[in-house]
Amino acid sequence: MNLDLPLIWAAIIAVAVLMYVLLDGFDLGVGILFPFAGSPQDRDVMMDSVAPVWDGNETWLVLGGGGLFAAFPYAYSALMPALYIPILLMLMALILRGVAFEFRLRGRRRGKRFWTAAFAVGSITATVAQGFVLGGFIQGITLDAEGRFAGGRFDWLTPYTVLVAVGLVAGYALLGAAWLIWKTENELHGRARLWAWACGGVTAAMLAAVSLATLFVHPRVASRWGFEDGAFDPERLLALFPIPVVGLAGLALLVVGLLRRSHGWPFLGAFLVFLSGYLGLAVGFFPNIVPYDMTFRDAASPDNALGFMLVGVLILLPAILGYTAWVYWVFRGKVSADAGYH
């Protein structure tokens, strides 16, 4: 049996990106919410809640980026020049955030205030940069006849990408608030519920706005959802209707969880909202890996290289999943200022 190696690698990278967004999204969200904490002690608890997992969450970014470079080099060579500025901004912000994380734990009082601000700024900047990368990717990359980037260095900066960036900040903040509901107690827990209400409302509004705006970004996206040449095909929309239903179910689970004061439901609901948005965007450009002129098959490495790398992934991926599951299980309890994890 011949394996469809380009499709397998496209799936691996898609899953890695989704895992990064879901997992690193909530700890970036905690950083986004840092300025709204009620006290330095609350910030300590917020940071302690993500301390065991934040660096492991970023493993998925390495897998996604490294996999793209190795498995789809033509796509990598087209996407990087188009998105150099926001990608470099994201990486520098993630470095600042990581440094701030470590130094804040060991800094004196005055230094601690500086690193607190650096952690928040790094989290917000990284999220905004990811929004620009995502928005620039969705709106399309200009390629020449040989598949090389042929656009301008600021093509990624448009009203649409700004809208996506704002929506991503709200969404990550929602994930962060839902995580804090799950992991904290007492006053911070109550504050996290208020944040979740506010962020949930903004995220729902921004998701609707981005979804509507995306239909106007490129005619192929609108066509996938049944809108073409001023006409509407309800059958195409009906086939994809389960995707927005997942998002609505996530919002419903979030609201019900907040009303019932559940600890875990809001987090699951926020996950489903992101999953719906991710699937909706993927439907708009698949099978293109560089929207909207390069498919994943056009961009793939030779099968012998893909097969060789797949062996490594089959060894590495279970280890990553096992380590991730083990860490989350070990640190599954609540976090408090006086008792730590319990």
N, C-alpha and C positions, 0 to 999 in steps of 0.2 A: 504494500500500500504506500503510495507516494503522499507525503505530507505537504500541505500547502503552507510552506514555511513563511512566505511574506505575510499571509493572513494571520498565522500564529504569532508572529512578532508584532504585527499591528495590534493584536489583542493584548499581548503582554504590556506593550507601552501604554495602551489605553487604560488598562487596569492599574498600572503603576501611577499614572497621572491622577486617576480617580482616588486612589489610596492616599496620595500626597495631599490632594485638596481636602479630603475628609479629615485626615489625621493632623497634618500640620495646620489645617485651617482652624481647628479649635484652639491650638496653643498660640497661633498668631492672633486669634480673636481675644484671648486672655490679655495679650499685650495691648491690643486696641482699647480694651476696657480699663486698662491700668489707670489712666487719668481720672476715672470716675469712682475709684475706690474711696471708701470712707475714711481710711486711716492707713498709716504705714504697715500696721499689723495685718490688715486685710490684704495689702499687696504682697506681704510675705507669704500668706496662705495661698493666694492666687498663683504665685510663682512656685511654691512647693507642690501645688496640685499637678503641675506639668513637668516638674523637674525630672521625674524618672523616665519620661517618654518623649520629650521634645526632640532630642537629638536622633532618636530612633525613627521618629516620624519623618525626618528629612531624608532618610535612606531612600524613600520612594522617589524623591526628586533626582537623586543620583542615578537610580535605576532607569527612570524615564529619560533623562537627558543623555546618559551614556548609551542606553539602548537605541535612541534615535540616531546618535552619531555612528554607532557600529552597524546597525541593521538597515538604516535608511540614510546613507551618507549624502545622497543627492538632495533629499529634503532638508537635511541639516545645513548643507551649504547654501540653500536658498533662504531658509528661515532666519538663520543667525544674522546675516547682513541686514535683513529687514527689521530685526528686533534687537539689535545690539544694545541700544541705549537703555531700554527698559529692562533687558535681561541683566546687564551689568549693574544697573541701579538695584535690582532685586538682590543680586548676589552680595553687593556691598552692604545692603541693609540687613541681610541675613547674618553676615559676618559681625556687623555692629551689634545686632541683637544677641548673638551668641556670646560675644565678649562682655556685653552688659549683663547677661545672665550670670556669668561666672564672677565678675568683679562686684556685682551688687551684693552677692552673698558674703563677700569678704571685706567690703569697703567700710570705712568709718562713716560717721553720720553725714558729714558734708559730701563725701564722695558717693555715698549711697543715694543721695538725692539726684546727683548727676547721672548715675547709672540707671536709676529709675526712669528718668526722662529719656535716656538713650534707648532703653528697652522698649518704651512706648513708641518712640520715633522710628526705631528700626522695624517694629511690627507693622506700623501703619504704612511706612514707605514700601516695605516688601509687598504688602497687600496691594497697594495702589499700582506698583510696578507689574505685579502679576495680572492685574486687571487690564493694563495697557497691552501686555503680551497677549492675553486672551482676546481682547477686542480687536487688536491688530491682526491676529490670526483669523478670526471669524470674518472680518470685512474683506479679507483676501490679500494675497501677496502678488505683486506685479512681476511677472517673469518674462524673459526674452525667449526667442525660439529654441535656445539650447537649455532652457530650464534654470537659468541664472537670474538672481534678483536684479530687476531693472527699474525699481522705483526710487523714491527719495528717502533720505535718512529719517524724516519725520512723518512718514506715511502713517505710522502707528498712532499719531496724535490727532484725533478727530473728536467731534462731539459724541460720536457713538462710543469710542473707546473710553472717554471720560465717564459716560453713563455706565459702562460695564465696570469700570474701576470703582465708582461709588457703590454700585450694587454689590461688588465683591467685598468691600469693606463692611457693609451692613450684614452680608451673609456670614462672613467670618466672625463678626461680633456676636451674631446669633449663636453660632456654634460654640464660641467661648462662653457665652452666658449659660447655654444649656449644659456645658461641661461643668461649670461652677455649681449649677443646681445639683448636679449628680454628686459632686465631690466635696461640697462644703456644708457648713452648718450655721445655725444661729443668724446673726445679723447679716453676714455676707451672703448667706443662702437666700435670705429675703431680698437683698439688694439685687442678686443675680436674677431672681424672678421678675423684678421690675425691668431690668435690662432686657430680658428675654421678650417681655411683652412689647417693649419699644422696638427692639431690633427685629422681632418677628413681623410687626406691621410694616416697617420700612423695607424689609427684605421682600415681603409679598408684593408691595407696590413696585419695587425696583425690578423684581423678576417679571412682573407683567409688562413694565415699560421696556425692558431689554428684549423680551420675547417679541413684542410688537415691533420694536425698532429693527430687530434682526430680519424681519420679513422684508424690510426695505433696503437692507445692506447689499444684497445680491439677488438677482432674479432666480438663481438656482435654489436658494434657500426657500423663497416664497413658493416655488414650484413644488418642492418636496412636501410642503404643507397644504398644497391644493390651490394656491393662488397663482394664476398664470395669465398674462395678457388681459387683465381686467376681468377674467372669469374665475369661478370658484368651483372646484371639484370636491364635493363632500365625501366621496369614497376615499380619497387620499387622506383627508383629515381624519376620517373615522378609523383608518388603519393605524394611525399614530396616536389616537385618542388616549390609549393607556398611559402614555408618557405624562401628559398634564394631570391625569387622574392620580398618578403617584405623587406629584407635587401637591395636589389638593389634599390627598390623604395625609401627607407629611404635615401640612399646615393644620389640619384638623387634629392630628395627634399631638401637635405642639400645644394648641389651644386647650384641648381636653386635659392634657398633662398638667398645664399650668393651673387650670381651674380645680383639678382634683389634687393639686399639690403633690403630684407624682415626682419622683426624683429622676427616673430614667426615661420616661416617655418624651419629654421635650427634646432630649438629645437624639433619640431615634427619629423623631419628627423632623428635626433639622437635617439629619442625614438624608432622609427621603426627599426633602426639598432640593438639596444639592444633587442627589442622584437624578431627579427628574430634569433639572436644568442641564446636567451633563449629557444625559441621553438625548434631550431635545437638540442641543447644539451638535452632537455627533451625527444625528440624523440629517442635519442640514448640509454637511459637507462630505460625509462618507460616500465613496471610497477615496476621496482626495485627502492626501496627507499634507499638501500645500494648497490650500484653497485658492483658486478653484481650477487649477491647471496641471496638477501633478498628482497622480494616484499613488497609493502605497506600493503597487506593483512596479510602477515606473521608477520609484525612488529606491527600491530594495537592493541590497547587496546580493551577490551570487548565492545560489542555494547552498553550495558547499560551505561558505562562510556562515550563513544563517544556521545551518545544521550544526556546525562546530560550536557556535556560541550558544545554541539551544541546550547542548549538553551541560554547559556551565550553569545556565539559568535553572535547569532542572535540579541541579545540586544546590544552588544559591537560594532560589526562591523559597523552598520549604524551610531553609534555615532562617530566613528573614521572617517568614510567617510564624514559625515556631517561637523565635525570640520575642517577636511583638506580642504574641498571645501570652507568653510566659510573664513578660513585664507587666502587662495590663492585669493579669490575674494576681500577681504578687502584690501589686499596689492598687487593689480593687476597693479599698476602704475609703472612708471619709478623711478629710484633712482638717486639722484645727491648729490654732496658734500655739496651744499649750501641749498638745499630745502628738502632733505630727499625724502620720497615717495611723488609722486604727479601725 
